Amino acid sequence: MSGWDIHFKKFDKNIQLQILKKFDQMEQPLQSRGLHSSRYQIEEVGQYRIALKIDEKNMVKKIVFVGNHKQYEKWYKNQQ
């Protein structure tokens, strides 16, 4: 794994399954919301956030962060 799973590994099994289900859905084109003129797209699973980069040229989505809203806010501040 590439670091996105730091918080994910500590989540309750049910939350992990919901997030993994979202990963499966993300294989299809989705309407993600952009992260304030950033290079990241955000998906939501309840109070949890998934940040990903989309390489449209190579048609690849790379997950860079998964965490709850508080963890997401901390991660986001470090991206600026």
Secondary structure, DSSP 8 states (H G I E B T S, - for coil): --STTTTGGGS-HHHHHHHHHHHHHHTS----EE-TTSSEEEEEETTEEEEEEEETTTTEEEEEEEEEHHHHHHHHHHH-
